Amino acid sequence: MQRSISIIIPAYNEEKRLPSTLKIVKAYLDRTPWDFCEVVVVDDGSRDGTAAVAESAGVRVLRNPGNRGKGYTVRHGMMEARGEWSLFTDADLSSPIDELAKLWDAVEQSGAQGAIGSRALDRKLVGVHQPPFREIMGRVFNLVMRLVTGLPFHDTQCGFKLFQTRAAHEIFRRQLLDGFGFDVEVLFIAKRLGFRTLEVPVRWNDVAGTKVSLMRGVAAFLDPLKVRWNGIAGKYK
């Protein structure tokens, strides 16, 4: 299996966090024997110096046409990835970048086309928890998601996912949701297309400064219904 990877980092107003994040990611890649690797920051219409900070760090920068949402931003990066494999990870590195080794081992040993980080399979790996209300809402969301979509995953919302780029192009070009519910959608599409995706327990820490408001989190409960309806309507063919 070719060791070639693109690290996709969606970023909105991340001027302060990005320098440290990019330094950590680049140091990790320097320690690992990839045949080819690239770091891609996708700027989602930031109002601060996010793009300039990324460019000064020497990484590849893509710009959205305005503020379009995390789903749009991740899709933009995944569709432009040049590596054989593509990982998207949050700018706050809530899952440390070296957890990529666990996802890579999973796909390498199984031949799967994707692996997603999970906080739910081994909660002892969660170092810093979310506030209790958010954590409870997350568990309820997952229950609703499984009932509505039939997906088997225990945690679809961890922002740490690895896909074979060839498969990712087929998956993400069919994606319709631009908001935070896109994770469910891409996993649903992957299953429909016959791509195998594994769920892997990873370390995770809640980081202050989340971009997800409470109202937006509540609204995300509608997304599994949208995904299910789109599937019934044949919109992912």
N, C-alpha and C positions, 0 to 999 in steps of 0.2 A: 504494500500500500504506500503510495507516494506521500511523503511528509511535507505538505505544502498547505499553508493556512493564511487566511485573512481574519484579522481581529476587527470586528465592527463595533464602534462605540457611538451610539446615538447621544447627542448632546444638545441641551437647550439651556442657555445661560449657565454654562459650566466653566467660566473663566477661572474661578478660584480653585476648583477641584482638579481640572485637567492637567496642570503641570505635574503634580504628584502622581496622578493616575498614569499618565503616559510614561513617566520615568520608570514606574514599577513594571508596566507592561513590556516596555522595551528591554529592561534588564532581564525579565523572565525569558523573553524570546532569545536573547543573547546566550542564555544558559542551555537552551534546548536545540537539538540538532535538526531543525527544519531545513529542508532543501530550499524552500522559499517561504518568506513570511512578510506580511505587510500589516500595518495598523491604519485603519480607516476611520476617521472621525466624521460623522455626518451631522452638520450643523442645522438644527431645525429652526432657522430664522431667529437666532439669538439676538438679543438687544445689547449684549455686552461684547467682550473681546474673545469669545469662544473660538471663532475661526482663526483669528490672529495668533492666539496662544498655541493652537494645534499646528499651524504652519511653522511657527518658530521652533517647535519641537521636531520638525522634520518628518512629520507623518503626512499621509495622504488626506486631503480634506475634500468632502463633497458638501454642497450647499442645497438645501431645499428651497423651493420657490415660496418663501414665507414660512410661518409657523404652521405645520401640517399635522402634528401629532406623532406619538412614538411609533405607531404602526407604520405610518408612511415612511418615517425616518429609517426604521430597521429594514423595510423593504427596499428602499433606495440603496442602502449599503450592501445588502445581500445580492441584489441584482448587479451591482458593479464590482463584486468581489473577484479577485484574480487567482486566489489560491484554490487548490483542489477541495479544501474544506473551509468552512466559514463559521466562526463563532461570533455571536453577538453578546455583549456584556455591558452592564450598566456603568455609567461614568463614575459612580461612587465605589466601584469594585466591592459591592456588598458580598459577592462571592469572590474570594481572592483568585487572581488570575492563574495561580498554580493549580487550582482545582480542575483546570483544563485537562491535566494529565488523567484524571479519572474518566472524563468523558471520552478522551482519545482511546484509553485502554478498552472501554466498553465497546466502541465501534470497531476497533481493530480486532478484538477477540470474537465478536459476534457477526461481523459483516453487515451490521445495521447501517442505515443511511442517516441516522441522527441520534443524538443523545441530549437529554435535557437535565439540567441541574434541579434537584428537588430538596426542599426544606422539610418535607413531610415524612420521607421514608426513614430518617433518623434524626429526630429532633434534638438529640444530644449534640449534633454538629452546629446547632444554632447558638452562637456565642452571645449576641445581643438581640433580644427579642423585640418585636414591634410592641407598641402599646396594646394592652389586652383587648380593647374593642376591635382594633384593626386585625389582630390575630384571629379573633373569633369570626369576624366577617370573612376573612380569607378562607377559613374552614367551611363556612356555610356556602360561600361562593363555589368552592370546589365540589361540594355535595350537589349543588344545583347543576353545575356544569356537567358532572358525570351522568346525572339523571337525564338531562336534556340532550346531550350530544352522544352519549354512549362511549365516550373516551375513557380509557382505564386509568389515567394518570391521577396521582394524589396531589400534585402541585404543578399547575400549568403556568403560574405567574412569576416564578423565579426567572429573573432576567439574565439567564446564563444558558445559552442553547447552541449546540454544535450541529451543523448539517453538512453533508456532502454537497458541495456547491452545485453540481449538476442537478441534484435532486432539489436543492433550494430554489434554483431558477424556475423549475416546474411548479413548485409550491407557491412561492411568493408572487409570481406573476398572476396567480389566480386570487390572491388576497384582495378583499374588498374593504375591510375595516381599517381605518387609519388611527383609531384610538387605542386605549390600553387593552381592549378585548382581543386584539389581533393574535395574541399567543394561542388562545383557544382555536381560533380560525385556522392558523397555519398547521396546527397539530391535527385538526379535523381533516384538512385538505390532504396532508401527508398520508393519513390513514386511507382516505378515499383513493389516492393514487397508488396505494400498495407499497409505500415506503415505510420501512420499519424504524420506529423511534423508541429508544430505551430511556427509562427514568433512572437517574443515578443520584444517590445522596451526596450532597456537597456541603462544605462549610459555608456559613452565611451569617452576616451581622447586619442588623438594622443600622442605617446611617441617617443621621438627622438631615433635614432639608429635602424631604420627599417632594416630588412635583405633582403627586396625585392627591387632589383635594378629597375630602370626605364625600362631597356630592358626586364627584366624578367616579369615586369608588363604588358608590351605591348604584349609579347609572350603569356601571359595567355589568350588573346582574342581567341586563337585557341582552348583552352580547351573545351569550350561548344560544338564546332564542333566535337571534338574527342568524347565527351560524347554522343552526338546525334548519331554519326556513330556507336559507340560501341553498343548503344541500338538497332539500326536498324540491326546490324550484330548479335544480340543475344548473345553478350559476357557477359551479366549480368544475364543470366538464372541461 
